[in-house]
Amino acid sequence: MSVPMAHFERMYADSEDPWEYRRRWYERRKRALTLAMLPHARYARAFEPGCSIGELSAELAARCDALLVSDGSEAAVRVARRRLAPWPHVRVEQRLLPDAWPEGTFELVVLGEFGYYLDAKALTGRCNPLGHTPALAALA
């Protein structure tokens, strides 16, 4: 990560939703476009790093048999766990990526603005250690 986690913890200390994912039309539209561009209706196993408070994760949950979401922020993970509690097939973990990239393979990896905080080596190396080509939703 190019930004210390303390920066994000301060943001979440000021607001449960510092990027206003729940309120901003732009964020709602971006989620809708992300879901619309996914090439398949369902995924057996998906991963969303940098899930923040789990707003996109909640919508991905309906399309995934197993969904792992993570964030480096302890505060964000607490909110995401509450948000995603209705879906037993969704697991929320605190992970500092790219070093704590999860084991196994995923049919779908959704990189939101999280990707802004990684360099090219982290995105192509740690984020895809086996060289597989999952469906990758990268958001601008």
Disulfide bonds with the S-S distance in Angstrom:
none
